[in-house]
Amino acid sequence: MADAILFPGREKRVYSGHPWVFRSDIERVKGQADPGDVVRVVSARGRFLAMALYNPHSQITLRILTVKEETVDASFIRRRVKEAVDYRRLFADLHSCRLIFAESDRLPALIVDSFGDVLVLQCLSLGMERFKQAVVEALVEEMSPRGIYERNDVPVRRLEGLEETTGLLYGEVPDRVEMCENGVRFLVDVKQGQKTGFFLDQKENRAAIAPFVKGGRVLDCFTHTGSFALHAGHYGAGEVTGVDISAYACAFASENARLNKLEDRVKFVEANAFDLLAEKSRAGEKYDVVILDPPAFTKTRSQVESASRGYKEINLRAMKMVREGGFLVTCSCSQHILPPAFQDIVRDAAHDARVHLRQAEFRTQGRDHPILPAAPETQYLKCGIYQVF
């Protein structure tokens, strides 16, 4: 087995618990190591640091698997899968959760979501791709799913030297899968929907809106397939409008409303949320609750400034539309906008909107998307619930 030898001082990242080692941290590789191999990570003084997946074609050249000098094989991977599932067994509905969250479960760049009796897998690193069959076998053993579907149609795979691909990995998978989240039924398009088909990371945040929406008039912007809007209806909102720019998403959301017998109270509008917020704000419309759950406005540090302006604009307009005593639920999934920065954006928007805010909660992603304190990148979701008063 080859050794990846780090430059002096670069071992501090490994000691801190961060799961990545960058190309610029590596002085040389001793021995034969092909892309995707498991290698030993060694300090400049020759001290063993970790076992890692190696890919010289990626900026993240080493993805750490373990800090123990142990054999990394199919048995190792199956053990890690079991550990990940066992963690979720402590608190989660295993038929509506993220079963594996990549580095946070010590299975780098591997995502597995569970929807009903179907699992959806996404693998974004060459090294983990080599263990894909072991992952599938472990998932079958732990979960006994009806089927496992691969959603590796992600451009970032090309940075790892991998092709984009989708398809059946095990059993059978229908085009649409029914899932129940917090008592709300959803159809999930696991084959064509965004990412793995549904955004599970907001599950606990969607449950958190229950005390604030009962009997109210609710506007849910960037609704996608209706997740927040349908939760609002389920929790007793009197009138809910969900907005999304995608006609497909709105049609899908309407189907989910019918599935829950909420079509009389929960409606969906195809529109650009920025334009709609501006229009309704100018018209003086008021809501008891406004929900903002936009897609990431930036995926790079270089665009943080422009993304911040976008977040401020939608929050400012939304705040003006919340009646006095009502609530704003505002979210960001942009990894590069850190929680304190997002809170600053909300505060600045409130100042410009000339409203006062009272924070009821400031939340992050659900416990099935665990966070590594040593790796800030694993915490990306922000969800603030504020009263306007």
C-alpha positions in Angstrom: 0.0 0.0 0.0 1.2 3.5 -0.9 1.9 6.3 1.5 0.8 9.8 0.9 3.3 12.0 2.7 2.3 15.4 3.8 4.3 18.6 3.9 5.6 19.6 7.3 2.8 21.1 9.4 0.0 20.0 7.1 -0.8 17.1 9.5 -2.6 19.6 11.7 -5.7 19.4 9.5 -5.9 15.6 10.1 -5.3 15.9 13.8 -8.1 18.5 14.0 -10.5 15.9 12.7 -11.1 17.4 9.3 -11.9 14.6 6.8 -10.2 16.2 3.7 -6.6 16.6 2.7 -6.0 18.9 -0.3 -3.6 18.3 -3.2 -1.4 21.2 -2.0 -0.9 19.5 1.4 0.8 16.4 -0.2 4.5 16.5 -0.7 4.8 13.1 -2.5 3.3 9.7 -2.8 5.6 6.8 -2.0 4.7 3.6 -3.8 2.2 2.8 -6.5 -1.2 4.4 -6.0 -3.9 4.5 -8.7 -6.8 7.0 -8.6 -9.5 5.5 -6.2 -7.0 3.4 -4.2 -6.9 3.4 -0.4 -3.6 4.8 0.9 -1.9 5.5 4.2 -1.6 9.2 5.1 1.8 9.9 6.8 3.3 13.0 8.3 6.5 14.5 7.1 8.2 12.7 10.0 6.9 9.4 9.0 4.1 9.1 11.6 0.9 7.3 10.5 -2.1 9.6 10.4 -5.0 8.0 8.6 -6.3 5.7 5.9 -7.8 7.6 3.0 -9.3 7.4 -0.5 -6.8 8.8 -3.0 -7.6 10.7 -6.2 -4.8 12.9 -7.6 -7.3 14.4 -10.2 -9.4 16.0 -7.4 -8.5 19.1 -5.4 -9.7 17.0 -2.4 -7.0 14.4 -3.0 -7.4 12.4 0.2 -10.8 11.6 1.8 -10.1 10.2 5.2 -11.9 6.9 6.1 -10.3 6.1 9.5 -7.5 7.3 11.8 -6.8 3.7 12.7 -4.3 1.6 10.7 -6.8 -1.0 9.6 -7.9 -2.9 6.6 -10.4 -1.0 4.4 -12.4 -3.6 2.5 -16.0 -4.6 1.8 -16.4 -5.7 5.4 -15.2 -2.3 6.6 -17.7 -0.5 4.4 -20.6 -2.8 5.5 -19.7 -2.0 9.1 -19.8 1.7 8.5 -23.2 1.5 6.7 -24.6 -0.4 9.7 -23.2 2.2 12.1 -24.9 5.0 10.1 -28.3 3.2 10.0 -28.0 2.4 13.7 -27.5 6.1 14.5 -30.8 6.9 12.7 -32.6 4.1 14.5 -32.2 6.1 17.7 -34.6 8.9 16.6 -35.7 8.7 13.0 -38.4 7.2 10.8 -36.1 5.1 8.7 -38.6 5.3 5.8 -38.3 9.1 5.7 -34.7 10.1 6.4 -31.1 10.4 5.1 -29.5 7.2 6.0 -25.9 8.1 5.0 -24.6 11.7 5.1 -21.1 11.4 3.5 -18.2 12.5 5.7 -20.4 12.9 8.7 -20.9 9.1 8.6 -17.3 8.4 7.7 -18.3 7.3 4.2 -16.9 10.2 2.1 -19.0 11.7 -0.6 -21.7 9.0 -0.3 -25.4 10.0 0.1 -28.3 7.6 0.7 -31.8 8.8 1.2 -34.8 6.6 2.2 -38.3 7.3 0.8 -40.8 4.7 1.9 -39.5 1.3 0.8 -37.0 2.7 -1.8 -33.5 4.0 -1.3 -31.7 6.5 -3.5 -27.9 6.5 -3.6 -25.5 9.2 -4.8 -21.8 8.7 -4.9 -19.5 11.7 -5.6 -16.0 10.2 -5.2 -14.0 7.7 -7.2 -12.8 5.8 -4.2 -16.3 5.3 -2.8 -17.6 4.3 -6.3 -15.3 1.3 -6.0 -17.1 0.2 -2.9 -20.6 0.8 -4.3 -21.6 -2.9 -4.5 -20.6 -3.4 -0.8 -22.7 -0.4 0.1 -25.7 -1.8 -1.8 -25.3 -5.2 -0.1 -25.1 -3.6 3.3 -28.2 -1.5 2.7 -30.1 -4.5 1.5 -29.1 -6.4 4.7 -30.0 -3.4 7.0 -33.1 -2.1 5.3 -34.6 -4.8 3.1 -35.8 -2.2 0.6 -38.0 -2.8 -2.4 -35.4 -1.2 -4.5 -32.3 1.0 -4.7 -31.9 3.6 -7.4 -28.7 5.4 -8.4 -28.9 9.2 -9.0 -25.3 9.9 -10.0 -26.4 12.5 -12.6 -24.3 15.1 -10.9 -21.7 17.2 -12.9 -19.3 17.2 -9.9 -18.6 13.5 -10.6 -16.6 14.6 -13.6 -14.1 16.3 -11.4 -13.4 12.9 -9.9 -13.1 11.3 -13.3 -16.5 9.6 -13.1 -19.3 9.5 -15.6 -22.8 10.8 -14.8 -25.2 7.9 -14.6 -28.6 6.8 -13.2 -30.2 3.4 -12.9 -31.4 0.5 -10.9 -28.9 -1.0 -8.4 -31.2 -3.5 -6.7 -34.8 -4.7 -6.8 -37.5 -2.6 -8.4 -38.2 1.1 -8.2 -41.4 2.8 -9.5 -41.3 6.2 -11.1 -43.0 7.7 -8.1 -42.6 6.5 -4.5 -45.0 7.4 -1.6 -43.4 8.6 1.6 -44.9 9.9 4.9 -43.1 12.8 6.6 -44.4 14.2 9.9 -47.9 12.8 9.1 -47.9 14.4 5.6 -48.0 12.1 2.5 -45.7 12.9 -0.4 -45.1 11.4 -3.8 -41.4 11.5 -4.6 -40.0 11.4 -8.1 -36.8 9.5 -7.3 -35.8 9.1 -11.0 -36.3 12.7 -12.4 -36.7 14.9 -9.4 -34.1 17.4 -8.1 -31.1 15.7 -6.5 -32.4 12.5 -4.9 -36.1 13.6 -5.4 -36.9 15.3 -2.2 -35.2 17.6 0.4 -35.1 15.6 3.6 -32.9 18.1 5.5 -35.8 20.4 6.3 -37.9 17.6 7.9 -37.5 18.8 11.5 -37.8 22.5 10.5 -41.1 21.8 8.7 -42.4 20.2 11.9 -41.3 23.3 13.8 -43.7 25.6 12.0 -46.8 23.9 13.6 -47.4 26.4 16.4 -47.2 29.4 14.1 -49.5 28.5 11.2 -52.8 27.3 12.7 -55.7 29.2 11.3 -53.4 31.6 9.4 -52.8 32.8 5.9 -49.5 31.4 4.7 -47.3 32.2 1.7 -44.6 29.6 0.9 -42.0 30.8 -1.6 -39.8 28.4 -3.6 -42.2 25.6 -2.6 -40.7 22.9 -4.9 -43.1 20.0 -4.5 -45.0 21.6 -1.7 -43.3 20.4 1.4 -43.6 23.5 3.7 -47.0 24.5 2.2 -48.5 21.0 2.8 -47.1 21.0 6.3 -48.8 24.3 7.0 -52.1 22.9 5.7 -51.6 19.8 7.7 -51.0 21.9 10.9 -54.3 23.8 10.4 -53.5 26.9 8.3 -56.6 28.4 6.9 -55.2 29.4 3.5 -51.9 28.4 2.0 -50.3 29.6 -1.3 -47.2 27.9 -2.6 -45.1 29.5 -5.2 -42.5 28.0 -7.6 -41.1 29.0 -10.9 -41.4 25.4 -12.2 -44.7 24.3 -13.7 -43.6 20.7 -13.1 -43.0 21.4 -9.4 -46.4 23.1 -9.1 -48.2 20.3 -10.8 -46.5 17.8 -8.6 -47.2 19.9 -5.4 -50.9 20.0 -6.4 -50.9 16.2 -6.7 -49.4 16.0 -3.2 -52.2 18.4 -1.9 -54.8 16.1 -3.4 -53.1 13.1 -1.8 -53.5 14.7 1.6 -57.0 16.0 0.9 -55.7 19.6 1.3 -56.5 20.9 -2.2 -59.3 23.2 -0.9 -56.9 25.1 1.4 -53.5 24.7 -0.3 -53.0 26.1 -3.7 -49.9 26.5 -5.9 -48.9 29.3 -8.3 -46.3 29.1 -11.0 -44.3 32.3 -10.7 -40.9 33.8 -10.1 -40.8 34.2 -6.3 -38.7 37.4 -6.6 -41.3 39.0 -8.9 -44.2 37.8 -6.9 -42.8 39.1 -3.6 -42.2 42.5 -5.2 -45.7 42.6 -6.7 -47.5 41.6 -3.5 -45.3 43.8 -1.3 -46.2 46.8 -3.4 -49.9 45.8 -3.3 -49.7 45.8 0.5 -50.8 42.2 0.9 -50.4 40.7 4.3 -49.9 37.2 5.6 -49.7 35.6 9.0 -46.7 33.5 8.0 -44.3 33.9 5.0 -41.9 31.0 4.3 -38.7 31.4 2.3 -36.9 28.2 1.3 -34.9 29.1 -1.8 -32.3 27.0 -3.6 -28.7 27.9 -2.9 -27.9 31.3 -4.3 -24.2 30.5 -4.5 -22.0 27.4 -4.6 -18.7 29.3 -4.5 -17.1 31.8 -2.1 -16.6 34.3 -5.0 -20.4 34.8 -5.3 -21.2 35.3 -1.6 -21.6 39.0 -2.0 -24.2 38.8 -4.8 -26.0 35.9 -3.0 -26.2 38.0 0.1 -27.9 40.7 -1.8 -30.4 38.2 -3.1 -31.2 36.9 0.4 -31.6 40.4 1.7 -34.0 41.4 -1.0 -36.4 38.5 -0.6 -36.3 38.8 3.2 -36.9 42.5 3.1 -39.9 42.1 0.9 -41.2 39.1 2.9 -40.9 41.0 6.2 -43.1 43.9 4.8 -45.8 41.3 4.0 -46.0 39.7 7.4 -48.8 41.2 9.6 -47.8 42.6 13.0 -47.5 39.6 15.3 -47.0 37.2 12.4 -44.0 35.1 11.5 -41.2 34.9 9.0 -39.6 31.5 8.4 -36.5 32.1 6.4 -33.9 29.6 5.2 -30.6 29.3 3.3 -28.9 26.2 2.1 -25.9 28.1 0.7 -22.9 26.4 2.4 -20.7 29.5 2.0 -23.1 31.8 3.8 -22.3 30.9 7.4 -25.0 31.1 10.1 -23.7 34.4 11.6 -23.6 35.9 8.1 -27.2 34.8 7.4 -28.4 36.2 10.7 -26.7 39.5 9.8 -28.5 39.5 6.4 -31.9 39.0 8.2 -31.1 41.8 10.7 -30.1 44.2 7.9 -33.2 43.4 6.0 -35.3 44.1 9.1 -33.6 47.5 9.5 -34.3 48.5 5.9 -37.9 47.1 6.1 -38.4 49.1 9.3 -39.7 46.2 11.3 -38.7 44.7 14.6 -38.0 40.9 14.8 -38.1 38.6 17.7 -36.3 35.3 17.1 -38.4 32.3 18.1 -35.8 29.7 16.9 -32.7 29.5 14.8 -32.3 26.0 13.4 -30.1 23.9 11.1 -30.5 20.7 9.2 -32.1 17.6 10.8 -30.3 15.1 13.0 -30.2 12.7 10.1 -27.8 15.2 8.5 -25.3 15.3 11.4 -22.6 18.0 11.7 -18.9 17.5 12.3 -17.6 20.3 14.5 -14.2 19.8 12.9 -15.7 20.3 9.4 -17.8 23.5 9.1 -18.7 22.4 5.6 -21.0 19.7 7.0 -23.3 22.5 8.4 -24.9 24.2 5.5 -28.6 24.7 6.3 -29.9 27.7 8.2 -33.6 28.2 9.2 -34.7 31.1 11.3 -38.2 31.6 12.7 -38.9 35.2 13.6 -41.9 37.1 14.8 -42.5 40.5 13.3 -43.7 42.9 15.9 
